[in-house]
């Protein structure tokens, strides 16, 4: 029984969006430590006798601190063998995967990384919103909604002044601040989408413009977990087109 850690990106929510390599790792697991955003059906790929431990975060409350999770990885690997760390999206996109693998390495536990489909591209795509589109957007930013100090990232101020598509992960608690920042830079009429539970059966999407989004989200009861997309590409969403074409004045 050899200690080992495998970081597996579980994808954005739909259980079928995990990679084949990720499934193979789960089938060889002795222990699975899984997050809130990892689809629970993926646990069926692990052996029946494998230990399955929930270490996720829900409604902003973590079941374990990051330090505790790091220690669990080492303890379970040493005692049981192969630990699969199943994380929503991709482990290296705001998933703290590097921290966990580095901690394991410091304790002489070999680590393998299996990339996952990141929600920053898959969730917009599930609503037919491309993050880039020729003639519309040449690039995109992916930014965390809240830094470890509980503040908006300084990068968001730069992104808000660019022509790029901006994708904000874990940003619902800062939605009003984000919209206020865009309004401050005179960009309140940019198209915007908020997609809750992206790629899952209960996915919900609100589209509109930056200036009205806090009101729209509250009125429709949409909340975390959600991905925020800001930029002209959102205007390609069918609902956005129909909504704002109807609002245009009729020419005489």
Phi and psi in degrees as a GROMACS rama.xvg file:
@    title "Ramachandran Plot"
@    xaxis  label "Phi"
@    yaxis  label "Psi"
@TYPE xy
-102.819  128.097  UNK-2
-61.3051  138.721  UNK-3
-160.295  145.46  UNK-4
-120.149  131.262  UNK-5
-122.45  119.637  UNK-6
-87.8206  119.093  UNK-7
-117.404  122.206  UNK-8
-77.4709  120.413  UNK-9
-84.7695  -6.52907  UNK-10
88.7376  -179.462  UNK-11
-80.454  -8.59001  UNK-12
151.91  -46.3206  UNK-13
-64.9091  122.851  UNK-14
-61.8197  -20.353  UNK-15
-83.3857  -4.19849  UNK-16
-93.835  10.0544  UNK-17
-78.2916  155.474  UNK-18
-81.955  159.991  UNK-19
-61.8883  -36.8667  UNK-20
-65.0016  -36.1314  UNK-21
-64.2283  -40.9696  UNK-22
-63.1645  -42.1742  UNK-23
-60.5508  -40.0686  UNK-24
-64.4071  -42.8892  UNK-25
-61.0454  -38.0661  UNK-26
-67.2216  -17.5867  UNK-27
-106.882  12.1956  UNK-28
-81.3289  142.774  UNK-29
-96.7547  -29.1016  UNK-30
-140.65  138.817  UNK-31
-122.15  119.771  UNK-32
-104.462  113.439  UNK-33
-121.492  152.07  UNK-34
-96.1083  170.835  UNK-35
-61.803  -39.6252  UNK-36
-84.0267  -5.03866  UNK-37
-82.3702  127.919  UNK-38
-60.8624  126.21  UNK-39
-62.8152  -22.3139  UNK-40
-65.0858  -20.8619  UNK-41
-67.2211  -21.2351  UNK-42
-64.984  -21.1317  UNK-43
-65.6464  -20.7304  UNK-44
-76.2465  -21.5937  UNK-45
-76.2401  152.132  UNK-46
-57.3676  148.025  UNK-47
-58.2771  -34.0625  UNK-48
-84.2748  -5.54575  UNK-49
-67.4598  142.717  UNK-50
-78.8048  129.129  UNK-51
-120.001  120.038  UNK-52
-126.246  124.639  UNK-53
-81.7048  124.581  UNK-54
-130.713  29.5563  UNK-55
-85.3608  -174.084  UNK-56
-129.136  129.246  UNK-57
-131.981  134.066  UNK-58
52.7251  37.6006  UNK-59
79.8158  -1.28149  UNK-60
-108.957  120.848  UNK-61
-87.1048  140.677  UNK-62
-73.0992  -30.4986  UNK-63
-140.963  151.426  UNK-64
-73.5097  164.54  UNK-65
-62.1264  -38.7065  UNK-66
-62.7892  -40.631  UNK-67
-64.3344  -39.9911  UNK-68
-63.7834  -42.8944  UNK-69
-56.9824  -44.8352  UNK-70
-68.2836  -35.8105  UNK-71
-63.143  -41.1062  UNK-72
-56.5628  -48.325  UNK-73
-66.1567  -44.2256  UNK-74
-63.5363  -46.9999  UNK-75
-68.0818  -38.1852  UNK-76
-64.8001  -41.5334  UNK-77
-66.9527  -37.1551  UNK-78
-87.4151  -36.7834  UNK-79
-113.286  -25.9713  UNK-80
116.683  -110.453  UNK-81
-85.7994  114.347  UNK-82
-102.193  124.556  UNK-83
-102.793  120.408  UNK-84
-96.5416  105.332  UNK-85
-96.2977  113.217  UNK-86
-123.958  140.269  UNK-87
-60.357  146.017  UNK-88
67.6782  -128.551  UNK-89
-117.113  137.726  UNK-90
-61.8554  -24.6123  UNK-91
-102.233  9.41117  UNK-92
-112.836  91.4407  UNK-93
53.9771  31.7151  UNK-94
-108.747  -0.496439  UNK-95
59.6057  22.696  UNK-96
-63.4267  -38.5799  UNK-97
-63.657  -40.1212  UNK-98
-60.1081  -42.6307  UNK-99
-69.5603  -42.2573  UNK-100
-68.3197  -35.9263  UNK-101
-66.9796  -39.3803  UNK-102
-63.351  -42.5444  UNK-103
-62.7965  -42.9801  UNK-104
-60.8184  -39.6786  UNK-105
-64.5458  -19.5846  UNK-106
-106.376  23.8207  UNK-107
61.0619  33.2838  UNK-108
-106.379  118.502  UNK-109
-65.2613  148.426  UNK-110
-133.326  142.246  UNK-111
-121.925  144.343  UNK-112
-115.448  125.868  UNK-113
-118.473  109.319  UNK-114
-60.8757  156.134  UNK-115
-124.861  165.378  UNK-116
-73.778  117.874  UNK-117
-78.8848  141.41  UNK-118
-64.497  -20.3339  UNK-119
-66.0222  -22.9697  UNK-120
-113  -34.3473  UNK-121
-72.535  -38.5828  UNK-122
-68.4726  -47.6715  UNK-123
-57.3561  -40.771  UNK-124
-62.2483  -32.7675  UNK-125
-63.8955  -20.7891  UNK-126
-107.905  19.7604  UNK-127
62.1444  33.1267  UNK-128
-110.742  111.689  UNK-129
-80.6881  141.303  UNK-130
-76.8791  -23.3071  UNK-131
-130.822  149.639  UNK-132
-156.937  130.378  UNK-133
-57.091  127.915  UNK-134
85.6986  -6.4466  UNK-135
-119.28  -52.9985  UNK-136
-144.094  128.094  UNK-137
-97.018  -8.51308  UNK-138
-161.136  169.887  UNK-139
-145.133  148.53  UNK-140
-104.655  143.203  UNK-141
-120.054  118.039  UNK-142
-131.729  140.82  UNK-143
-74.3064  142.264  UNK-144
-71.4987  -26.4163  UNK-145
-141.632  128.997  UNK-146
-76.2713  175.294  UNK-147
-66.2679  -14.9059  UNK-148
-94.1985  6.52278  UNK-149
79.658  17.1186  UNK-150
-113.989  164.817  UNK-151
-69.5173  143.822  UNK-152
-67.106  139.821  UNK-153
-61.5396  -26.9009  UNK-154
-62.2809  -26.935  UNK-155
-65.5476  -33.3038  UNK-156
-64.6965  -38.8812  UNK-157
-68.9177  -42.9381  UNK-158
-63.8987  -36.6203  UNK-159
-65.7546  -19.1808  UNK-160
-100.069  -0.777669  UNK-161
-93.8253  173.344  UNK-162
-93.9453  3.4834  UNK-163
-76.6974  156.611  UNK-164
-69.1138  137.755  UNK-165
-117.416  123.514  UNK-166
-112.411  123.41  UNK-167
-112.112  123.251  UNK-168
-101.603  144.654  UNK-169
56.1326  44.6768  UNK-170
-117.297  8.02359  UNK-171
-64.6421  -33.5574  UNK-172
-68.8035  -17.7262  UNK-173
-110.237  15.85  UNK-174
-57.8606  -46.1721  UNK-175
-64.2114  -39.234  UNK-176
-66.309  -39.7068  UNK-177
-62.9579  -46.9128  UNK-178
-64.7101  -38.2486  UNK-179
-63.3509  -36.1063  UNK-180
-64.6486  -45.0938  UNK-181
-63.3355  -41.1179  UNK-182
-60.6231  -39.4562  UNK-183
-59.9246  -35.4333  UNK-184
-90.7221  13.525  UNK-185
71.2427  29.6993  UNK-186
-122.161  30.5627  UNK-187
-67.8926  -17.1223  UNK-188
-97.5015  11.8185  UNK-189
-67.4033  142.759  UNK-190
-63.7626  145.927  UNK-191
-147.972  145.65  UNK-192
-133.94  145.425  UNK-193
-124.87  121.026  UNK-194
-119.111  115.167  UNK-195
-95.0129  140.456  UNK-196
53.0359  46.029  UNK-197
-55.5319  135.305  UNK-198
74.2366  -3.77734  UNK-199
-89.5037  168.652  UNK-200
-63.4771  -29.0579  UNK-201
-99.3793  26.1489  UNK-202
-59.0235  139.412  UNK-203
-133.151  144.242  UNK-204
-136.039  134.585  UNK-205
-119.836  127.18  UNK-206
-120.921  148.116  UNK-207
179.411  -144.957  UNK-208
-120.211  159.177  UNK-209
-54.1199  -46.4467  UNK-210
-60.6798  -27.925  UNK-211
-105.23  -2.92788  UNK-212
-63.5152  -42.7992  UNK-213
-56.1922  -39.9614  UNK-214
-68.7896  -41.4908  UNK-215
-63.5464  -43.694  UNK-216
-64.589  -44.23  UNK-217
-63.9371  -43.4132  UNK-218
-64.3628  -31.0632  UNK-219
-99.4836  1.84018  UNK-220
66.2893  33.1534  UNK-221
-94.3582  135.742  UNK-222
-148.242  -162.154  UNK-223
-72.492  152.088  UNK-224
-78.9734  135.665  UNK-225
-148.314  154.554  UNK-226
-109.827  134.924  UNK-227
-106.059  130.593  UNK-228
-124.887  128.614  UNK-229
-127.689  128.665  UNK-230
148.447  169.89  UNK-231
-62.7908  -22.3167  UNK-232
-63.8021  -25.6894  UNK-233
-64.4799  -26.1762  UNK-234
-65.1985  -13.3875  UNK-235
-80.0401  -10.563  UNK-236
-67.149  132.096  UNK-237
-55.1363  -39.2994  UNK-238
-67.3129  -35.364  UNK-239
-65.9942  -44.5953  UNK-240
-59.9961  -48.6088  UNK-241
-65.6554  -37.3158  UNK-242
-64.3612  -48.4087  UNK-243
-88.6497  -19.2672  UNK-244
-67.8611  -38.5754  UNK-245
-65.4101  -29.5442  UNK-246
-83.1152  -9.32602  UNK-247
-69.9288  142.943  UNK-248
-65.3429  142.679  UNK-249
-79.2842  127.268  UNK-250
-70.1954  142.564  UNK-251
